[in-house]
């Protein structure tokens, strides 16, 4: 799948206030169905648990390029690694 330009990811991460934006009810989030996990910029793509107990995060397509999605901030959601994997069935 296509990647977002770095500038789009930076803007989306800033707009997310460095938190997971997942709203998938089936994931069992405790904050009004939103994950809200605090994320660290330099842990993008980190799938393993770091010594500090944190996992990474990834930029996710809201509408995939295959379905006409554009690589713009409004189509980019920031997800913690757990939510990213669940949404993308990895």
FENZIJO-V75849 format. One record per residue. N is the residue number from 1. RES is the residue in one letter. SS is DSSP state (helix for helix, strand for strand, loop for the rest). D_LAST is the distance of its C-alpha to the last C-alpha in Angstrom with 2 decimals. Layout:
n->[N N]
res->[RES RES]
ss->[SS SS]
d_last->[D_LAST D_LAST]
This chain:
n->[1 2 3 4 5 6 7 8 9 10 11 12 13 14 15 16 17 18 19 20 21 22 23 24 25 26 27 28 29 30 31 32 33 34 35 36 37 38 39 40 41 42 43 44 45 46 47 48 49 50 51 52 53 54 55 56 57 58 59 60 61 62 63 64 65 66 67 68 69 70 71 72 73 74 75 76 77 78 79 80 81 82 83 84 85 86 87 88 89 90]
res->[X X X X X X X X X X X X X X X X X X X X X X X X X X X X X X X X X X X X X X X X X X X X X X X X X X X X X X X X X X X X X X X X X X X X X X X X X X X X X X X X X X X X X X X X X X]
ss->[loop loop loop loop loop helix helix helix helix helix helix helix helix helix helix loop loop loop strand loop loop loop loop loop helix helix helix loop loop loop strand loop loop strand loop loop loop strand loop loop helix helix helix strand loop loop loop loop loop loop loop loop loop loop loop loop strand strand strand strand strand loop loop loop helix helix helix loop loop loop loop loop helix helix helix strand strand strand strand strand helix helix helix helix helix helix helix loop loop loop]
d_last->[13.80 16.77 16.98 19.17 22.52 22.92 25.69 23.57 20.93 23.92 25.50 22.46 21.92 25.65 25.64 22.95 25.34 22.63 20.72 17.39 18.21 15.75 17.95 15.74 18.14 15.85 14.27 17.78 18.92 22.53 23.93 24.78 21.21 20.18 18.14 20.60 19.23 21.36 19.76 21.44 21.68 21.63 18.29 16.28 13.23 13.89 10.96 13.62 16.26 19.43 22.86 23.56 20.84 18.71 15.17 14.61 13.59 12.77 14.57 12.94 14.79 16.51 17.78 16.08 18.61 18.46 19.85 22.40 20.78 22.74 21.75 23.76 23.50 23.72 20.55 18.55 17.09 16.40 13.54 13.21 10.17 9.47 10.04 8.20 4.75 6.51 8.02 5.58 3.82 0.00]
